[in-house]
Amino acid sequence: MDRSAEFRRWKAQCLSRADLSRKGSVDEDAVEIVQLLNAQEQFFTTSSCAGRILLLDGGINGFEVQKKQCCWLLVTHKPCVKEDMIVALRKANGDAILKFEPFVLHVQCRQLRDAQILHSVAIDSGFRNSGITVGKRGKTILAVRSTHGLEVPLSHNGKLMVTEEYVDFLLNIANQKMEENKKRIERVTERGRDTEREVFHPLIHSPDGRNSWSCANPKPGASSRSPTWVQEPKDLGHLLLLSQAIAESWMGSGAAGTRTGAHMGCQSFRPGH
């Protein structure tokens, strides 16, 4: 089967299926970026979480919280107040863990060059832990991730091991991280929209019908963010220059595997998902 046709089939199957996540829908703060990407023919999203504050009650295996065996005492995608956290903590019978999990988004891309361009956008928006994987069947997945998470044990065998004052201190940190997380989502959404206008739209509607251009050699007087048409590349050289040029053009703007089936909204992600 033609690769483009196969990608269209994968996308249609994914977007037509029900959301099987715990919440059952895409988080409010992630809706815009998810819709933006799914509206472009070279992308579709497979899972996402806009970021959340969690209180889990369960066991700890080494240094990892085992989510599958945990009871979710509290989960919110908005800033959390101390009173709600204290009420939830009183329900803990095991080892209660306070967590902040930042935004994560998995995007299947039609081609590697599409993933490279979007990867540059994610990195420049503050998602420095983003990466690209290519599966055995040729599925190219971009994971948009950052590193400003938080995970702190609060109780052991149902006994609170810290003061309420310390819980309030941790919540202030978690709430600050939530606010920064929202700003990063807004940045990646805005730059994703810019990229759609300046990169992907010209690629789809190129004057000679070829998806081939580079920012490496702009025309005299052209903006560094304006696409310049070149001959079709015979290797990845132009693609690498393209990713670099996009990243460099936005550096001064104030920026601080995959699941098959439907796009999964906010959920408990397994490692690598």
TIDO-734839 format. One line per 5 residues: number of its first residue (from 1); their letters; for each residue x, y negated, z negated of C-alpha. Coordinates in nm, 3 decimals. Layout:
TIDO-734839
NUM> a> X/Y/Z; ...
//
This chain:
TIDO-734839
1> mdrsa> 0.000/0.000/0.000; 0.116/-0.353/0.076; 0.264/-0.511/-0.239; 0.049/-0.823/-0.213; -0.264/-0.614/-0.172
6> efrrw> -0.165/-0.397/-0.465; -0.111/-0.705/-0.682; -0.455/-0.838/-0.586; -0.606/-0.503/-0.683; -0.430/-0.506/-1.022
11> kaqcl> -0.549/-0.861/-1.085; -0.909/-0.788/-0.990; -0.916/-0.481/-1.216; -0.764/-0.667/-1.511; -0.989/-0.971/-1.495
16> sradl> -1.308/-0.772/-1.441; -1.276/-0.560/-1.755; -1.400/-0.639/-2.103; -1.168/-0.795/-2.361; -1.092/-0.514/-2.606
21> srkgs> -0.897/-0.725/-2.854; -0.992/-0.751/-3.221; -1.144/-1.096/-3.162; -1.299/-1.007/-2.825; -1.217/-1.335/-2.652
26> vdeda> -0.933/-1.571/-2.564; -0.837/-1.813/-2.843; -0.962/-2.169/-2.799; -0.615/-2.326/-2.779; -0.504/-2.074/-2.516
31> veivq> -0.809/-2.096/-2.288; -0.675/-2.377/-2.069; -0.337/-2.218/-1.989; -0.501/-1.877/-1.934; -0.756/-2.021/-1.692
36> llnaq> -0.488/-2.225/-1.515; -0.271/-1.919/-1.449; -0.558/-1.689/-1.355; -0.676/-1.943/-1.097; -0.346/-1.906/-0.910
41> eqfft> -0.313/-1.612/-0.675; 0.039/-1.519/-0.787; -0.043/-1.472/-1.159; -0.282/-1.310/-1.399; -0.267/-1.292/-1.778
46> tssca> -0.278/-0.958/-1.959; -0.275/-1.062/-2.326; -0.247/-1.370/-2.542; -0.266/-1.513/-2.891; -0.273/-1.887/-2.953
51> grill> -0.098/-1.848/-3.289; -0.237/-1.757/-3.628; -0.186/-1.748/-4.004; -0.242/-1.403/-4.152; -0.260/-1.239/-4.492
56> ldggi> -0.212/-0.864/-4.461; -0.247/-0.607/-4.738; -0.063/-0.281/-4.692; 0.273/-0.111/-4.705; 0.613/-0.225/-4.587
61> ngfev> 0.835/0.020/-4.400; 1.184/-0.119/-4.448; 1.147/-0.481/-4.341; 0.854/-0.433/-4.102; 0.487/-0.480/-4.181
66> qkkqc> 0.285/-0.185/-4.051; -0.017/-0.368/-3.907; -0.205/-0.054/-3.805; -0.217/0.060/-4.168; -0.291/-0.285/-4.311
71> cwllv> -0.608/-0.453/-4.428; -0.650/-0.801/-4.283; -0.745/-1.015/-4.582; -0.737/-1.346/-4.395; -0.677/-1.463/-4.039
76> thkpc> -0.712/-1.814/-3.900; -0.604/-1.993/-3.585; -0.629/-2.329/-3.762; -0.439/-2.478/-4.059; -0.516/-2.290/-4.381
81> vkedm> -0.597/-2.434/-4.725; -0.461/-2.295/-5.051; -0.803/-2.212/-5.196; -0.884/-1.974/-4.908; -0.547/-1.804/-4.942
86> ivalr> -0.580/-1.758/-5.319; -0.928/-1.606/-5.280; -0.791/-1.363/-5.019; -0.488/-1.277/-5.236; -0.715/-1.165/-5.520
91> kangd> -0.846/-0.890/-5.293; -0.500/-0.741/-5.238; -0.439/-0.390/-5.372; -0.101/-0.324/-5.214; 0.179/-0.541/-5.078
96> ailkf> 0.031/-0.866/-4.946; 0.228/-1.040/-4.672; 0.178/-1.397/-4.553; 0.261/-1.438/-4.186; 0.256/-1.708/-3.925
101> epfvl> 0.265/-1.570/-3.571; 0.329/-1.825/-3.293; 0.173/-1.836/-2.948; 0.240/-1.541/-2.721; 0.128/-1.489/-2.363
106> hvqcr> 0.193/-1.207/-2.118; 0.163/-1.287/-1.749; 0.192/-1.044/-1.460; 0.357/-1.214/-1.163; 0.331/-1.125/-0.797
111> qlrda> 0.703/-1.166/-0.729; 1.020/-1.215/-0.931; 1.062/-1.571/-0.801; 0.715/-1.660/-0.935; 0.819/-1.529/-1.276
116> qilhs> 1.148/-1.722/-1.263; 0.972/-2.053/-1.198; 0.721/-1.997/-1.478; 1.000/-1.881/-1.709; 1.176/-2.217/-1.659
121> vaids> 0.853/-2.395/-1.752; 0.815/-2.185/-2.069; 1.175/-2.236/-2.183; 1.158/-2.611/-2.131; 0.831/-2.627/-2.327
126> gfrns> 0.995/-2.480/-2.637; 0.928/-2.107/-2.587; 1.295/-2.012/-2.604; 1.237/-1.643/-2.663; 1.057/-1.594/-2.331
131> gitvg> 1.175/-1.324/-2.092; 1.101/-1.128/-1.776; 1.075/-0.751/-1.739; 1.033/-0.546/-1.421; 0.868/-0.206/-1.459
136> krgkt> 0.924/0.114/-1.261; 0.619/0.048/-1.044; 0.745/-0.299/-0.964; 0.522/-0.483/-1.211; 0.690/-0.811/-1.305
141> ilavr> 0.587/-0.938/-1.647; 0.671/-1.272/-1.805; 0.642/-1.285/-2.185; 0.606/-1.640/-2.318; 0.730/-1.638/-2.678
146> sthgl> 0.900/-1.856/-2.937; 1.094/-1.787/-3.255; 0.936/-2.012/-3.520; 0.746/-1.738/-3.703; 0.714/-1.685/-4.078
151> evpls> 0.679/-1.371/-4.287; 0.688/-1.369/-4.670; 0.578/-1.101/-4.922; 0.353/-1.239/-5.195; 0.236/-0.942/-5.399
156> hngkl> 0.339/-0.586/-5.485; 0.094/-0.312/-5.576; -0.175/-0.575/-5.609; 0.025/-0.797/-5.847; 0.101/-1.153/-5.734
161> mvtee> 0.479/-1.199/-5.746; 0.488/-1.577/-5.692; 0.318/-1.883/-5.837; 0.022/-2.056/-5.678; 0.247/-2.359/-5.638
166> yvdfl> 0.480/-2.150/-5.420; 0.185/-2.020/-5.218; 0.086/-2.384/-5.154; 0.445/-2.461/-5.051; 0.447/-2.172/-4.802
171> lnian> 0.111/-2.275/-4.658; 0.242/-2.625/-4.593; 0.527/-2.471/-4.394; 0.290/-2.238/-4.207; 0.056/-2.527/-4.125
176> qkmee> 0.347/-2.737/-3.994; 0.448/-2.447/-3.774; 0.090/-2.420/-3.650; 0.092/-2.789/-3.551; 0.423/-2.751/-3.367
181> nkkri> 0.287/-2.439/-3.201; -0.012/-2.635/-3.068; 0.217/-2.905/-2.926; 0.417/-2.639/-2.740; 0.100/-2.490/-2.593
186> ervte> -0.003/-2.837/-2.474; 0.342/-2.890/-2.319; 0.347/-2.559/-2.134; -0.008/-2.619/-2.011; 0.077/-2.966/-1.883
191> rgrdt> 0.395/-2.851/-1.712; 0.219/-2.547/-1.574; -0.031/-2.780/-1.414; 0.252/-2.994/-1.271; 0.421/-2.682/-1.134
196> erevf> 0.099/-2.567/-0.969; 0.073/-2.900/-0.787; 0.440/-2.947/-0.700; 0.563/-2.590/-0.648; 0.300/-2.323/-0.596
201> hplih> 0.053/-2.529/-0.395; 0.325/-2.632/-0.143; 0.445/-2.271/-0.130; 0.100/-2.143/-0.040; 0.036/-2.421/0.211
206> spdgr> 0.384/-2.458/0.361; 0.391/-2.629/0.702; 0.558/-2.333/0.871; 0.367/-2.064/0.683; 0.676/-1.946/0.494
211> nswsc> 0.708/-1.941/0.117; 1.056/-2.089/0.126; 1.181/-2.410/-0.028; 1.441/-2.534/-0.270; 1.504/-2.839/-0.486
216> anpkp> 1.878/-2.792/-0.444; 1.915/-3.034/-0.151; 1.645/-3.301/-0.170; 1.591/-3.540/0.117; 1.736/-3.891/0.076
221> gassr> 1.514/-4.095/-0.153; 1.311/-3.792/-0.262; 1.230/-3.733/-0.629; 1.417/-3.452/-0.802; 1.075/-3.301/-0.873
226> sptwv> 0.959/-3.314/-0.511; 0.987/-2.996/-0.302; 1.212/-3.000/0.005; 1.161/-2.744/0.280; 1.460/-2.530/0.378
231> qepkd> 1.518/-2.223/0.587; 1.390/-1.897/0.447; 1.650/-1.764/0.200; 1.822/-1.436/0.273; 1.898/-1.372/-0.096
236> lghll> 1.803/-1.498/-0.442; 2.040/-1.793/-0.428; 1.773/-2.048/-0.349; 1.543/-1.897/-0.609; 1.803/-1.934/-0.882
241> llsqa> 1.872/-2.291/-0.775; 1.499/-2.355/-0.773; 1.456/-2.234/-1.133; 1.758/-2.435/-1.244; 1.641/-2.750/-1.065
246> iaesw> 1.293/-2.731/-1.220; 1.438/-2.683/-1.569; 1.685/-2.971/-1.524; 1.420/-3.204/-1.383; 1.214/-3.167/-1.701
251> mgsga> 1.496/-3.173/-1.958; 1.460/-3.545/-2.015; 1.083/-3.549/-2.050; 1.074/-3.521/-2.430; 1.045/-3.142/-2.466
256> agtrt> 1.180/-3.054/-2.789; 0.583/-0.415/-2.157; 0.243/-0.511/-2.046; -0.107/-0.392/-2.112; -0.319/-0.247/-1.837
261> gahmg> -0.686/-0.336/-1.828; -0.848/-0.666/-1.911; -0.673/-0.973/-2.050; -0.650/-0.911/-2.423; -0.719/-1.206/-2.647
266> cqsfr> -0.582/-1.255/-2.997; -0.483/-0.920/-3.141; -0.225/-0.722/-3.331; 0.057/-0.689/-3.078; 0.276/-0.381/-3.069
271> pgh> 0.652/-0.434/-3.027; 0.721/-0.513/-2.663; 0.357/-0.606/-2.593
//
